Amino acid sequence: MIAVVAALAVLAPTMTSAKQYVVGDGEGWTKGFDYSAWTAGKQFFVGDSLVFNYSQGRHNVFKVNGTEFKQCLKPLVGSPFTTGKDEIELETAGRKWYICGVSGHCSAGQKLFINVLEGSAAPAPTPVSP
């Protein structure tokens, strides 16, 4: 029993609890929503995922770079996500930018910027004494 508790104490700090974020919560992925306000206070970590919910055929999701984001430009390479329930796993740390590629939607606010951090938001467990 002590060996099991000791093993859990060693392994627990490396186990992560990935979170799934529904972009825009109940509003979903739509134009005219303040996604900067939505990200305020949230921390995104490698292993977490974003879910973009929207009416299929009315919107889409492009992963873009910072310049494309600022200028609301669709990327020259790559295809949009178009299912209406697109889940994107955050596989690497760093800045991530997403826009809707439907004409006028990005300029109407349908764009998302996040910064993905290494590690996990899960607090370190309390050490267990044998």
C-alpha positions in Angstrom: 0.0 0.0 0.0 2.8 2.4 0.9 4.5 1.7 -2.4 1.3 2.6 -4.3 0.9 5.9 -2.4 4.6 6.7 -3.0 4.2 5.9 -6.7 1.2 8.2 -7.0 3.1 11.0 -5.2 5.8 10.7 -7.7 3.6 10.4 -10.8 0.9 12.9 -9.8 2.8 16.1 -10.6 3.4 14.9 -14.2 -0.2 14.0 -14.8 -2.2 16.8 -16.4 -5.8 17.6 -16.4 -6.5 18.9 -19.9 -9.3 21.3 -20.2 -11.7 21.7 -23.1 -12.7 25.3 -23.8 -15.9 26.0 -25.8 -14.9 29.2 -27.6 -17.4 31.9 -26.7 -19.2 29.6 -24.3 -22.9 29.7 -25.0 -22.5 32.3 -27.8 -20.2 30.0 -29.7 -18.1 31.1 -32.7 -19.9 34.1 -34.2 -19.3 37.6 -35.4 -19.9 40.6 -33.0 -18.6 38.7 -29.9 -15.7 40.0 -27.8 -13.3 37.1 -27.8 -10.6 39.2 -26.0 -13.0 39.5 -23.1 -13.8 35.8 -23.3 -10.1 34.9 -22.9 -9.5 37.3 -20.0 -8.6 35.4 -16.9 -8.2 32.1 -18.7 -4.9 30.2 -19.0 -4.5 27.8 -21.9 -2.0 24.9 -21.6 -0.5 22.4 -23.9 -2.9 19.5 -24.0 -6.0 21.6 -23.6 -8.4 22.0 -26.6 -10.6 24.6 -28.1 -14.1 23.7 -29.5 -15.5 26.1 -32.0 -19.3 25.7 -32.2 -21.2 27.4 -35.1 -23.8 26.8 -37.8 -22.1 24.7 -40.4 -21.9 26.6 -43.7 -22.3 30.0 -42.1 -18.8 30.2 -40.5 -15.5 28.4 -40.5 -12.2 28.5 -38.6 -8.7 29.2 -40.0 -5.6 28.9 -38.0 -3.5 31.9 -39.0 -0.3 33.8 -38.1 -0.1 37.1 -36.4 0.1 39.2 -39.5 -2.9 37.4 -41.1 -4.8 37.8 -37.8 -4.2 41.6 -37.7 -5.1 42.0 -41.3 -8.0 39.5 -41.3 -6.3 37.5 -44.2 -7.0 33.9 -44.9 -3.8 31.9 -45.2 -2.4 31.1 -48.6 -1.8 27.5 -47.5 -4.2 25.3 -45.5 -7.9 24.5 -45.3 -10.4 25.8 -42.9 -12.2 23.8 -40.3 -15.8 23.6 -41.4 -17.8 21.0 -39.3 -19.6 23.4 -37.0 -18.1 21.6 -34.0 -14.3 21.8 -34.6 -12.1 20.7 -31.8 -8.5 21.8 -32.0 -6.0 20.4 -29.5 -3.3 22.8 -28.3 -0.2 20.7 -29.0 2.5 23.3 -28.6 3.2 26.4 -26.5 3.1 29.8 -27.9 0.8 32.3 -29.6 -2.2 31.0 -31.5 -4.5 33.0 -33.8 -7.8 31.9 -35.3 -10.2 33.8 -37.6 -13.4 33.1 -39.5 -12.7 33.2 -43.2 -16.2 34.2 -44.3 -16.1 37.7 -45.9 -16.5 40.4 -43.3 -16.7 38.2 -40.3 -13.1 38.6 -39.0 -13.3 42.4 -39.3 -16.6 42.1 -37.3 -14.7 40.6 -34.4 -14.8 36.9 -35.3 -11.2 36.2 -34.4 -9.4 34.7 -31.4 -5.9 35.1 -30.0 -4.6 33.0 -27.2 -1.2 32.3 -25.6 -0.6 28.6 -24.8 1.6 27.8 -21.9 3.8 24.7 -21.1 2.7 22.6 -18.2 -0.6 22.3 -16.4 -2.8 24.5 -14.3 -3.4 21.6 -11.9 -1.9 22.4 -8.5 1.0 20.3 -7.3 -0.3 17.6 -4.9 0.7 17.7 -1.2 3.6 15.4 -0.4 2.5 12.2 1.2 4.6 11.0 4.1 5.3 7.2 4.3 
